[in-house]
């Protein structure tokens, strides 16, 4: 990461870039914000990206300790395959695709009392054989998921806008529909549990538990609540021709390449600059109020478009009294979002079993809910991947947690220490963790994520993908206010670097449609 490349002066959009297209301010240098900013700059817009943190990337950034490089949150990348969303974006930006290794298995899942994992293989035939062995009698259920994934993925590849909020959006949605898409309609309002019951699998605890664990990673909720159509695409992303990837170096490589693309086309990035308010005139965003954290200077920056790479909760705060009542009411009614507790370990390589997969998932007790240290999602560095010195490794373990617990506790440090010790004790059942093999320990809580990412209450993962809030029923990129756009994991298609990048590409297309001559923007009054 080239810190010298970051802009640290108030030159805004009246610098050396000259073109006739609109000025755009992007709030937040997460993957969604950087993607939107870089693509808009590539297409001729004057772009300023503002970020309150020290480094870009948001929950997909990194930090260094004692020679170890730790991924803050996200540890896997989808969409690097030819035709994948990241591949398409890097091609347009004409920058190199980051070097990465395919994850196979994508995840090794350990259920309580079992020493053999359920391996989610990248090869579809290998995965089919694995699930038939692990979950006999369930193949018709998996075939339904595979068919829904195939149709949904083809639909998604035609770039529909979901949810649609203008005539142009509806036209993009309509042109993406094919007769084959209609097969998904009967399943639109079903959950994963509904599908399990359809095949008389609802009482199969082991299968249900496996699905609950995987779905919590992708949708924030379990099989009982996750929308079936969302689950079909999320659970199928691990298999070829798609797949999950482990980046060489760290997750920071992704944001660094996007910064490179932004600056290549004249866009600007200001780090340690906080947007305090979005101003609204004539029912549309008109400017933002910015504070330089280093100097304390505050100024108002005009913009023809404002792209917010923030949570919907943060967006309501930024709008203040300008927040549309209906939008605010919907946000206020959202169920509590998840937080994360994360332990970062720098270890001697002897702590890791031989041929340890890069990603594992553990559930320790069937009788306790998933999360709160009863389950851990674990990422382990691989030899030569740039995350640890020779002979050493990193282990990152995360669990879901209720954010309210961390803000209301009487003794925060004691609770943090308790969770850290419990997580290490759990990990010690698989890894050889001793005072001699553990070289560095650090932990993050929702309060940590709130401080460094500025996400409301330190929530992670965006909007839970329930039937009532996924796809056509979720939050739109096109907000109720004109010229104000939302990207990130609060919008379709959900969390993950691929998901937020898709939301960014959608916003770029919408802004271009608004900027086009009237004859070319027929469906965008």
Steps between C-alpha positions, in 0.01 A plus 500: 500500500648832386413747774671771301233463234223617730400859461534704816396849395171674436526514119159339446373476147634828364846352450663388178210287378300669226184355352138595452346224709359534850689538823452203731582473869535145634463454876711207620799322346377148558505266201158626385599866520838450334343294222235763431758779512750327273238403241348849496845654459571255217178614331595866519345626823679725747522288813597563861500209746498583871606256771518555875747215568877480460489246218240419232309174475254522791426151631727360226810686619798372702734591781856391586649382827849361566546388139151351469234639265142447617188534286260712706173335399452355154745219421362350177429648158248387239477628145864475388421233240467608132165674470481550878417843638854584615645369173262724303583803712877457477470449124313830464751680721786337307680399817646162591278245672644415843685172527290244687465129564164322465366372830447126486339414722331836529431407861554200728205482738529315833179410685490424875684182601623427147864474398435476125392823327234558240713635216332749268698412189548734205457222245121447454530122460722470806254713700208287380675183617583665833148613578350166392737327743443750780124550453353188337151542360529877453610516136166625364528800733852576376391460139226756558758742641727436200221570251390817678862615516550438129192697399558777755863538401411528132239762591751691712759492220261706286533787750148548631438784744351374827296638652382722214400855591473682165379427147862453393555253784186308403615490137837354603316244712259410222776453241680259734199271528479189283240221489740286705494765775137416569606174669608706801162666556338217704799512737515878550330498839652175632777458754765230504310322775188502280698320231637248749147423613391463138742207474416374851843602629391758757582278798847396379704673772843443350403634157310787653794593724744498209271729302448728799876542541564576134201730463595708804821590315317613188158622609531582874209266581444124499301259280176590676523863381731514196324555168534189285595684181775689678628180663516319165742758358698548822551128566590439137767768472766257627481271196650534153466677265473748788698455820649668804859626496776564753690816402877499504634773728181590684149628441654848483619416149144534376449855628853600397428398139175696506681807635744456211208494258338805661816710478587374152193677365530817705289413802612615843502335840513687830582285801419612857216715368157449655171590334285649776185582308332467160325820393178480302346757265188460286452137613851402396851477643696816426815497713677340796656649812857372546733508799875455463589286802862613493438876502141531620412707191135473394362590159203432274568325169242522219423199285257407223486144641579356843580128527480369856698184576349476848239300686139613479523588870797727432324655202206604716744663743678688220171636369372604842175694462526456122446125527172407323255391773405176325864403448590580861201306629601195298855516634378542857286186466789278387578209736827546693797439272786269591835599634822300499755401759834422334823356638820559303785260577855506374640151557791271434419276203514199737166620638325409173426144382670395179309591183264716699227649275493880478143515633328292767178517695432346840185445703565381855159420648169414333303631797632857481425762234745568220729783601618640835806271485295183441603521135812636338587581141876465466742622233856369497784648296672275249878462452628774274176700487662809655308507827769359731880472514659169401427229754199687640129538425195708579175364641193724491187372678168682506162440657170685480402703802227734617637854467289624792689276741825686429357850540300429815748282694626617838863399436592505132861387540400207721240385245751533217757295695239234579402465134864486393585223744190301405578531129859385549379206709261402222770534235737288706279200431628511139818710506803446723480824694736542793689796650793388284311484169287814547715800406236773481141535623257778418121521500232719346144555618207700361645801680826449310319480166296810587820692569693398189222458241248749642219249442208564735548298823778303325257284303637277225356318201226732388127423486397144588374324188153411616214465253382848601836667436686317220516590130176664384395574859825654623642853511552652157818661374280787388398670826178703541711815458612600152870474423566305820609140445567212737763231446631226728366205693170670590393461136455221244664251468626511859831461678843395376739687273325364189159608627600855589688533169186401312304767687765754401480403134120536515530854636754594233255385232216693663705820524602467136136456399409818688786687334413381149320727253124488536455293185734234637346502847143437386425271791647734761271802528 
